[in-house]
Each structure stands twice: as C-alpha cells, then as structure tokens.
Amino acid sequence: MKKNSQYILTLEPLTLARIGKIISNNEHIVLGQDCINRVKVNREYLEAKISQDNKTIYGINTGFGSLCNTIIPQKGLEDLQRNLVLSHSCGTGLVIPQHIAKIVLLLKIKNLSLGYSGVRVSLVERLLKMYNADMIPELFEMGSLGASGDLAPLAHLAATMLGEGFVYHNGERISAQTGLDRLGVDQFVLGAKEGLALLNGTQFSTGYALHEVLEANRLLSLANHTAVMSMDAFMCSVDPLDADIHRVRNQRGQINVAAEIRGLLQGTQLAGHGKYSVQDPYSFRCVPQVHGASNDAITYVSDIVEREINAVTDNPNVFDEEDKILSGGNFHAQPIALALDFLAIALSELGSISERRTYVLLGANRELPAFLIDDVGLNSGMMILQYTAASIASQNKQLCTPASVDSIISCNGQEDHVSMAANAGTKCYRVLQNLKSLIAIELILAAQAKDFRKGMKSGFKIESMHASFRSTVPFIKSDMYIKNLIVGAEEFVEKWNA
C-alpha cells in the first residue's frame, strides 16, 4: 500500500485529530530520536537492576498473577517471557476488523515508546516494521477482561513476532511465520520484561474506543445533516432552533447542534413554512436537545480516549530517573470501559430518534403520500424500511446494557475486579455499525420525501448533499428490490465527510 507521508513519533502527546490523520492518510511512522534515547536509557536501567541477584521484580523474575511469589532464576527469564505470550494466546470469537487491529498495533508502539516499560529499542522497531509494512496481527474479539491489560488479544499480537498465529498482509491472511519471511526478519527473541510489556496495557480496548470516537464525531454531523433533510421534507417550524432558546438552556452540545442546523437551513424554501402545525413532533423539534446531549457525551469520551492513547498502561512501570520499579494497576481499563458504555448509549440515541423521524415521514402527513410512494396499495413503498429501522434501534438498546458494571474474579482471586472494557468496545462497535444503517434508512426516506416537494428547494448544503446522494440512490416511482437502496445508502454513509 502506498504511503502518503511520514510521521515522526516523539514523546509529545498525540491528539485525536493527529492520530486520525495518521490512520486516514496511512502515514509511515518513524521513531523519533527522543523516543529512542528514552527507551534505551530505561532499558539499561532495568538490565542493571536485573543483574542484582537479590532483587525481586514482579513479572521480570517472578511468575505472573497469583504466581507472583514464584521466583524465576536468571537463566529462565527469556523462556518466561515467551511462555507468557504463548500461554495467553487464547482469544476466541470473531476476528476483529483489520483497521482496528492496526490501530491496536499503533497504540502499543506509542505506549512502549514513552520509555517506562523497560523494553529494548529493537522491540519497538520490530513493531514499527510490522505496522509500516501493513503486517497486521489477527486478533479475536473475546478473551480480555479489561484488567491485567487486554491480555489475550495482545498476546496474539505479540505471538506473531514469534512466528505464531496469523497476520494480514495487505489484506491477505498468511501465517505469522510467512509474514516474518516477507519482512526478511527472524522470530523475535523476547528479553526480560518484554513479553509482559506487550501483553499488559489497554491498547485493544482503547483501539476500539479510538476508532469509535473518531467515527462518532463524523456520524454526529451526518446525523445533523440527515435530520435537516427530514425537517425540510416535513416542512417543520424553525422557531425551536432560535438561538435564544438554546442560550437559556446553556448546554454546550445543544447550542452547537442548533447552530449547525441553522447554518444547514440557510436558503431553504421548505422548513419554516409554518402551514401545518404550531408544534412539530419531538423527533424533529428536539433534535438540538437530543443530538446535543450525544455531542456532549462524545466530547467527554474524546477527552478520555485522548488521555489513554498517551498513557503508560503496562505493569510494572520502570522509573529510571527516580530509581524505582513499581508494580501498580495502570492496566485496569475502567476509564475506557465507562467511556465506551457511555458512547454506546449516546450513539444509540442518535439512531433511536432517527428511527422516529423515519416513522413520521411514512405516515401520510403534511401532504406526503403514505409510505412515500405513488399508487399506494399496489405499491408498499418504504413501509418495511421502518420495520428494519425499528429492529436495528431495538438491538442497539439491548447492546447498551453496560459492560462496565460486570466483574468476574480471575487468576485464583488475585485479579478480583475487572473492567470488561474489551466487551464494551466490541459491543459499542456493533452499535456504531447499526447507527450507520439507521442514518442510511433515514436518508432514503428524507430524500424520497423531499422529492415530493416539487419546485421547492432545501438549503444550499442540503441540496448539495441530496444531489450527491441521488447519484448513488435513485428516487423510486414503484416497488423495487429495496435492498439495493440500503446498500447504496450505507455506502454513501461510509464515505461521507462534511
């Protein structure tokens, strides 16, 4: 795959916007000299500590979890790390999307490059070589409890460096050993602490969270655009959008959404007509309040995720300048778990209110034909699209049962409270995908309804969006194989950018 540009990874924090560009532009990553120096000094300090025969350090010359009091002799330290990776590679379930697995790999590189994990520069460089070559580890949905790190999925990532498991190279599934051969490298021999550094951490959960929050910001704007097309088609009042209404509520997300909608309505000949009702249904009238609340939730989650991508989340942490090696709990993904559960609810609500607008548009209201089709009866039109939307919206509500409220004791009682952040991430991903389908369905109906308002135009931006949508999804005059409309609309949603 062609690399468009190069990004030098430094000790400076990555913003969501910057990491979004790295991902979308498929940028080639280079390890900055400050990271190289930091990692090198940190490793030298750790090796000096390990050489002291009387020094016991968790996970370096001890067993893991409840085996923390089992001392490992010096000659077994490399085997200890390899055995850790192999024994923890027990993920199951669906293979996660390759674009998310690549994000996980990127976040692990960022985490280790901060220089508090005691790894060698050569380990970070090997991960970089895989990332830049699009050699993406095959990871599985199930296996992480979201504490002690995302152990099972990250073990599968680490195992590919040892020639175990499978990778995807430019989309082709091959054995990890074949991948190493293509890279022209040998199986990586893990040094003391390095297997543990790879497995400990929240990068699996955070990788999902990062993808989801970036998409959430994009889809929020698309949901606003789609709602405005529906408002136009339904010829809604614009009074509920008045800035003074939102000023006195003083909710930032609501104020932002109302302002965006007012901008999208500029130039419309439809919304604001005022001939049909003093008040519109909530699903139209309360878009700023509902979408705005989701906006605030997405902002909160964005902040949590941005902190986590720049965090050190393995254990133990090596502080060479302070002359300390401390065993703690930064691998516990509770911040990400709570944020992901909140994000799932926020996304589900965007879909829930979208489905309600879908329902209203089909109801033969305000001189629109029933089910948005001529010769209704002979034609069923868009009737069953609302059934599909209702099914999806219902599943999203079910998926919003929080994962973070659950905890199951593991590791012989040593690990007695876990976050379940990985499960929060994978189910939030399903909510996100479902939201795309719900927006796609509303777009089909909003565009169809707008076309029945012949001779009357929407605002300039909505007219442009409608024209673009019509290049993919046609107006229908009579019943057709409607799945084709859904496919086209979902493709439009996937590619759309404001």
N, C-alpha and C positions, 0 to 999 in steps of 0.2 A: 504494500500500500504506500502510495506517495506521501511523504511528509511535507507539509506546507511550510513549516517553520520550526525553529528550535527554541526551547525554553530552558534557561539555566536555573536549576533548583538550588535555592540558597536557604540559609537559616531564617530568612524573613517569612512571616506568616503568609499563607495563601488565602486569598479572598475567594468567595464563591464565584464571583464574576470571572476571576482569573483562571480558576480551575475549570470553569465552564468552557472557557476559550481553549484551554489545553486539550480538553476532551473533544469539543466540536471540531477543532482545527487539526486534530490528530498530531499534535506537536511532538517533536522529538525532544526527549528530556536528557539534559546533561547535568551531572552532579557538580555543583559549584565548589570552588576551592575552599570556601569557608566550611562547607559541609564535610569535605574530605579531611580537612585538618581536625575538625571537631570529633568526627568518628574515630580517626586514627589515635588521637590523644586519649579518648575514652577507652578504647580497646587496650592500649598499652597500660593504662592504669589497672584495668581489670586483670590482665595477664600477670601483672606484678602481684596483685592480691592473691590470685590463684596459686602462685608459686610458693606462697607461705603455707607450709604443710598444716599448720594448726588453725587455719582459717576455714570455717564452715559457712558456705553461702548457698542459700536456697536455690535449687534449680540448676546450680552450676556444679557443685559436688555433693548434691543430695538428690534423693528421689523427688517425685512431684506429687502435689496434692496431699493426701493423707500419708504419703510415703516421705514426707518432708524431713523426717528424722533418720532416714536411712542414708548413711554416708557412702559416697561412691569414691573408690580410690582413683588416684591421678591417671592411671593407665586406662581407666574406663570412661573418661569424660567425653571423648568423641563418640563412642558407642552409645552412651547415654542420650546424646542429642539425636542421633539417627533413630534409635529405638523409640524415642518420644514421638518423632514425626510419623513413623510407620504405624505405631500402635494407636495413634489418634486419628489416622486417616480412615474414618468410619462413617462418613457422611452418606446420606441416602436421599431418596426422593427425586424430584425433578432436577435436571441440570439447569443452573441459573443462566440467564442471558449473558452472552459473551461481553456485551458492552458494560454490564455491571461487574463481571469478573475482572475486566481490565481496570475499572475504577478501583476495585479492591487492591489490585496489584500496585497501582499508583499510590494509593494511600499508605500501603505498607512501606513503600520506598520513602515517602515523606516522613513517616513515623520513625524509621530507623536512621534517617539522615540527620535527625536532630541531635544525635550523639549522646543519648542517655541509656542506650540499650546494650553497650559493651560488645557490639559486633564488629567485624572487620570491614574495611572499605570494600574488599573484594566481594563480600556478600551483597552489599548494596549495589555494586556494579553489575553483579550477575542478574539481579532483579531488573535493573535498568536495561540490560541487554535483552532480556525476555520482553520487557514492555515495548521497547523501541522496534523490536522485530515482529510485533503483534503475535507473540507466542503466549497465548492466554490459557492459564490453567483451567481444567474442567473442575468446577466446584458444584456442590449439591446444596439444595435448599435446607435440608434437615440435618441436625446434628449439634447445633450450637445452642447453649442455654443463655448466652449473652452475659456470662461472667466466667472468670478464669480466662477471659478472652473468647473469641469466636473459634474455639479450639479445633473442632472437626473440619470446618471449611478451610481454615488457614493451614491446617495440616496437609490438606490436599494441595494447596498452593505450594507449600514447602516440599512436598513429596516429588513434585515434577522436577525440582532441582536435583533430586537424587535419581532421576530416571524412572520413577514410579508413577503410575496413573496415566492420564491423557491430557493433551493440550489441544488447543485450536490454533492453527497457524494460517492466518488469512482466511479463516472460516473453515478450514479443513481439519477434521478430527484425526489426530495421529497419536501414537504412543509418545509418552514423555521422552523416552529414550531416542526415538526418531527425531523429536524436537531438538534435543541436545545435539544430535548429529548434524542437523541442519544449521544450528548455531555454530558448529565447529568447536564445541566445548566438551569437557569431561563432566561426569557426575560430580556435583559439588560435595566436598567433604566438610561437614559442619564442625566448627570448633566449639569449645566450651561456651555455654550460654546461648549459642546461635539458634539452635532448634527452638528453644523456649522463647526467644525474642521473636521468632517468626510466628509462633502459634499464639502467644499472648497478644492481646490487642483487640480493638473493636472494629477493625477495618471492614469486616464482612457486613456487619450491621450498618456501619457508617457509609459504606459504599452504596448500599440500598438507599439510605437516607439522603445522601448527596444527589443521586440520580432523581429521586422523587421530589426533592425540594426544588431542584432546577426546573423540572417539568411542571411542578405545581405553579411556579411563577408564570410560566408561559401559558399554561392552561387557564389560569385565572383571567388573564387578559382576553383569551379566546372566549371564555365563558361570558365575559362582559360584552364582547362584540356580538356574540350569538344572541344574548338576551336583548340587545338593542335591535337586532333584526326582527326578533319576535315582537318587541314593543312597537316597532314601526308597522309590522304586518297587522297587529291587533289595534293599531291606532290609539295608543294609550295617551293618557294625560301626562304632561311633562311637569305639572305642578309639584309632584312628590320629589322631583330632582332639584328643586330650588336650593341654592347653597345655604340659605338661612336655616332651613330645616335641619341640615346636617351639621351646621355650625353649632347649634344649640344642643345637639346630641353629644358632640365632642368626642366621637370615636374615630380615630385616625383612619382606619381601614375604610370605614363607611364614607368618610369625607373624600378619600382618594377615589373610591369606586364611583361615587356620584359625579365627581369632577370628570373622570374618564368618560362616563356615559353622556354627560352634557356635551363633551367635545365630539363624541361619535354621532350625536344627533344634529350637529350643526348642518344646516342646509336641508333638513328633512321636510317633506310635504305631507308626512303621514302622522307621526306621533305629535300630539298637541292639537289635533283636530278638534277634540272636545265634544263630539256629537253623540257619543254612545253612552257614557256613564260618568257620574260625578266621581266615583272611585273605581279603580281597577282592582282585579284580584291581587292578593298578596304576592303571588309568584311573579307579578310584573311590578307592582307598586313598591315592594320591599326588596328589590334587587340590591340597592346600596347597603341596606342593613344586613342582608344575608351574605352576599358576596363580600361585603366589607369585613364581616366577622371572620370569614375564611382568610381574607387578606391579612388580618392581624395575626391569625394563627400561623400562617405561612411565614410571616416576618419573624415570629418567635422561633419557629423551627429552624429557619435560616441561620439565626444567631447561634443556636445550639450546635448545629452541624458545622458552621464555620470554625467554632472553637475546637470541635472534636477533630477536624482534619489536621489541625496544627498541634494536636496534643500528643504527649507521650503516654501510651496506654498499655505498655507491657509491664512485666514484673519479673525480677526485681529491677529497680532503677539504679543506674550507676552514676554517681556524682563524683567525678574525678576532682574537680576544684574544691569541693567540700570534704573530700576524703571520706565518703560514705557510700555504702551499698545498702539500699533499703528495700525491704520487702513490704509491699503495700497492696492496694486494691484498685489501681487505676484501670485495670482490665474490666471492671464492673461497668456495664453499659447502661445503667439506669437512666442517665440523662438522654441517651438516644432512644431508649425504649419508650419513655414517657412522651418524647417529642414525636416519635413515629406514630404512636397511638393517637395523639392529638391531630397530627397531619391527616391520618386516615379519616377521622371524623370531619375535618374541615373540607376534604375533597369529596367525601360522601354527600355533604350538604350542598355543595355546588351541583352535584348530579341530581339530588333529590328535588331541588327547586326547578331544575331544568326539566325533569320529567313532568312536573306540574304544569309548566308552560306548554309542554307538548300536548298534555291532555286538553287544556283550554283551547288551543288552536284548532283542535279537531271537532269542537262541539257545535258547529253551525252558528257561531256567534258573530255579531257585527258584520253581517252580510258576506261572511266567508262561507263557502259551501261545506256541508257536512263531510268530514274526513278528507277535506281539501281535494275533492275530485268532482269533475262534471259527471252528470248522468249517474248519480249515486244510487245504489241498489244493484244496477247492472255491474257497477264498479264498487269495490270496497275501499279503494284509495289507500289512505295512510292509516286506516283503522288499527291494524295489528302492530304497526310500529310502536304505538303507545303500550301495547302489551309487552313488547320486548323491552321497552324502556322501564316499565314497571318491574319486570323480572330482574333487570340489572340493578335498579335502585334498591330493590329489596335485598339482593345479595350483598350489596355494599353495606347496608345497615347491619346485616349479620356479621360481616367482616370487621365491623367497628367495635365488636367486643374486645376490650383491651387485652393485649398480651401481657402487659407490664404488671397486671395485678396478680399474675400467677407466679409461683415459685415452687420448684421441686428439689428436695435435698439430693445432693450427689456427692461422690467421692468419699464414701464412708462417713458422711456427716461433716467433713471438713468444709465443704462448699455448701452452706446451708441456706443461702439466699441468693437467688439469681434473677436476672432482669427479663429474660426471654426477648431481648431486643431483636434477635435474628428473626424470630417468628413475627414480631411486629413489623419488621422490614419487608418480609415476603408477602404478608397479607396486605400491607399498605400498597405494595406494587400491584396487586390484583385490583384494589380499589382505584388506583390510578388508571390502569388499563380500562376498567369499566367506565370511569368518568369520560375517557376519550370516546367511547361508544355512545354514551348518553348525549354528549355535546354533538356528535355526528348526527344522531337522530333528530335532535332539536334543529340543527342546521337544515336538514332535509325539509322539515315541516315549515320552518320560518321562511326559507327561500320559496317554497311552494306557495305559502300564504301571501307572501309579498308579491308574487307574480299575478295574483288575482286582483291586486290593487293597480289596475292598468292605468297608465298615464300619470301616476304619482311616484315621485322618487324619494328614496331614503337620503340620509346624509351622505356626504361625499365618500367618506371612508367605508361606510356600509355598502354603498353602491359598488365600490371597487371590490370589496370582499365578495359581494354577491356575484359579480361578473366572473371573478376567479373561481368561485365555487361552481358556477354554471359550466365552466369549461371542463369540469370533471363529472358533475352530477346534473342530469337534464331535468327540466320540468316534465311531469308526466301528465298526459291527457287521458289515459285509460290504464287499466291494471296491467302490470308487467311483472317480471321476476324481480321482486323488490330487493332481494339480497344484493343485487348489483349496485343499487343506490347506496346501501350501507357500506359496502366495500369501498366505493368511491369516496364517500363522505369520511370514512375512517382514514383513508389515505390523505385526504385534504387536512384533517385534524393533525395527523402525524407530522406533516411537513410545514404546517402554518407557523409563521412568525409575524409579529406585529410590524 
